[in-house]
Amino acid sequence: MAEMTQDEKRLLKRRMKSAARLYAVQALFQMEAVGQTVDKVRVEFEDHRFGMVTEEGEFSEGDIDVFRALLEAAVDNQVQIDRMTDRALVAKWPLGRIDPTLRALFRAAGGELIAARTPPKVVINEFVEVARAFFPDGKEAGFVNGVLDHMAREARPGAL
């Protein structure tokens, strides 16, 4: 088998980070929906979901370090993230009224905005893509973009 080029390695690394973001949203959703602890969900995802093969195809391998960091940041900073999200939403749409998948997405993205060095524009773009994966009709992607832009300006003033 031929060795990967630098560009191929960078692309693979980027895909693994993207997969980790998607898995983090799924894990946070599962924690809320089923009432599982972060440790239990983390182990389940790492042991069974990363690279899983189903009838629909093979799941991507995710970057475990990014996945763990996103979960930890989202859980450790959930109150702050939820408040940032509430401020970014229109008054008539409090966080409790939005789709649970979007709530999980905002928590994962908020965790990355607060705890990681990833440029805010990258975080926003990546999670807009995650929104497109969950909501293929596309209308939620614009909503996610607007909310995350507001959250990024609050989490990292002057970084955008």
C-alpha positions as CSV (number, residue, x, y, z in Angstrom):
1,M,0.0,0.0,0.0
2,A,1.4,3.4,-1.0
3,E,2.2,5.9,1.8
4,M,-0.1,8.9,2.1
5,T,0.9,12.3,0.9
6,Q,0.9,15.3,3.3
7,D,-2.3,16.5,1.7
8,E,-4.0,13.1,2.2
9,K,-2.9,13.1,5.8
10,R,-4.3,16.6,6.4
11,L,-7.5,15.6,4.7
12,L,-7.8,12.5,6.8
13,K,-7.1,14.4,10.0
14,R,-9.8,17.0,9.1
15,R,-12.3,14.2,8.3
16,M,-11.6,12.6,11.7
17,K,-12.1,15.9,13.5
18,S,-15.4,16.4,11.6
19,A,-16.5,12.9,12.5
20,A,-15.6,13.6,16.2
21,R,-17.8,16.7,16.2
22,L,-20.7,14.7,14.7
23,Y,-20.3,12.0,17.3
24,A,-20.1,14.5,20.1
25,V,-23.5,16.0,19.1
26,Q,-24.9,12.4,19.0
27,A,-23.4,11.6,22.4
28,L,-24.7,14.8,24.0
29,F,-28.2,14.1,22.5
30,Q,-28.1,10.6,23.9
31,M,-27.0,11.8,27.3
32,E,-30.0,14.1,27.5
33,A,-32.5,11.8,25.9
34,V,-31.7,8.7,27.9
35,G,-30.2,10.3,31.0
36,Q,-26.8,8.6,30.7
37,T,-23.6,9.9,32.2
38,V,-20.9,11.4,30.1
39,D,-18.5,8.5,31.0
40,K,-21.0,5.8,29.9
41,V,-21.8,7.5,26.6
42,R,-18.1,8.2,25.9
43,V,-17.2,4.6,26.4
44,E,-20.1,3.4,24.2
45,F,-19.2,5.7,21.4
46,E,-15.5,4.9,21.5
47,D,-16.0,1.1,21.8
48,H,-19.0,0.7,19.4
49,R,-19.7,3.7,17.2
50,F,-16.3,4.8,15.9
51,G,-15.7,2.9,12.7
52,M,-18.9,0.8,13.1
53,V,-20.2,-1.0,10.1
54,T,-23.9,-1.1,9.4
55,E,-26.2,-2.0,6.5
56,E,-26.0,1.6,5.4
57,G,-22.2,1.5,5.4
58,E,-19.2,2.2,7.5
59,F,-19.1,5.0,10.1
60,S,-16.1,7.2,10.0
61,E,-13.3,6.9,12.4
62,G,-13.3,9.9,14.7
63,D,-10.5,11.7,16.4
64,I,-10.9,10.4,19.9
65,D,-9.0,13.2,21.5
66,V,-11.3,15.8,19.9
67,F,-14.4,13.8,20.8
68,R,-13.4,13.6,24.4
69,A,-12.4,17.3,24.6
70,L,-15.7,18.3,23.1
71,L,-17.7,16.2,25.5
72,E,-15.7,17.4,28.5
73,A,-16.0,21.0,27.5
74,A,-19.7,20.8,26.8
75,V,-20.5,19.1,30.1
76,D,-18.1,21.2,32.2
77,N,-19.4,24.5,30.7
78,Q,-23.0,23.5,30.1
79,V,-24.5,26.3,32.2
80,Q,-22.4,29.0,30.5
81,I,-23.0,27.5,27.0
82,D,-26.8,27.3,27.6
83,R,-26.9,30.9,28.8
84,M,-24.9,32.0,25.7
85,T,-27.3,30.0,23.5
86,D,-30.3,31.5,25.2
87,R,-29.0,35.0,24.5
88,A,-28.4,34.1,20.9
89,L,-31.9,32.8,20.4
90,V,-34.9,35.1,19.8
91,A,-36.8,35.7,23.1
92,K,-39.7,33.6,22.0
93,W,-37.4,30.6,21.3
94,P,-35.8,29.7,24.7
95,L,-33.3,26.8,24.6
96,G,-35.8,24.4,26.1
97,R,-38.1,24.9,23.1
98,I,-35.7,24.1,20.3
99,D,-35.0,20.6,18.8
100,P,-32.9,18.4,21.2
101,T,-30.5,17.7,18.3
102,L,-29.9,21.5,17.9
103,R,-29.5,21.8,21.7
104,A,-26.8,19.1,21.6
105,L,-25.2,20.8,18.6
106,F,-25.0,24.2,20.4
107,R,-23.5,22.6,23.5
108,A,-20.8,20.8,21.5
109,A,-20.0,23.9,19.5
110,G,-20.2,26.1,22.6
111,G,-17.7,23.8,24.3
112,E,-15.3,24.1,21.4
113,L,-15.7,27.9,21.3
114,I,-15.0,28.2,25.0
115,A,-12.3,25.5,25.5
116,A,-10.4,25.0,22.2
117,R,-8.1,27.1,20.2
118,T,-9.9,26.4,16.9
119,P,-10.7,29.6,15.1
120,P,-14.4,30.6,15.6
121,K,-15.1,30.6,11.9
122,V,-13.9,27.0,11.6
123,V,-16.1,26.0,14.5
124,I,-19.1,27.7,13.0
125,N,-18.5,26.2,9.5
126,E,-17.9,22.7,11.0
127,F,-21.1,22.7,13.0
128,V,-23.1,24.1,10.2
129,E,-22.0,21.0,8.3
130,V,-23.0,18.9,11.2
131,A,-26.4,20.6,11.1
132,R,-26.7,19.7,7.4
133,A,-26.0,16.1,8.2
134,F,-28.9,16.0,10.7
135,F,-31.2,18.3,8.8
136,P,-30.7,17.7,5.1
137,D,-33.4,20.2,3.9
138,G,-31.0,23.0,4.9
139,K,-33.1,25.5,6.7
140,E,-31.6,24.7,10.1
141,A,-28.1,25.4,8.7
142,G,-28.8,29.1,8.4
143,F,-30.3,29.2,11.9
144,V,-27.3,27.3,13.3
145,N,-24.9,29.7,11.5
146,G,-26.6,32.8,13.1
147,V,-26.8,31.4,16.6
148,L,-23.2,30.2,16.5
149,D,-22.0,33.5,15.1
150,H,-23.6,35.3,18.1
151,M,-22.2,32.7,20.6
152,A,-18.7,33.1,19.1
153,R,-18.8,36.8,19.4
154,E,-19.7,36.4,23.1
155,A,-17.2,33.6,23.8
156,R,-14.3,35.2,22.0
157,P,-14.9,38.9,21.5
158,G,-12.8,40.3,18.6
159,A,-11.9,36.8,17.2
160,L,-14.2,37.0,14.3
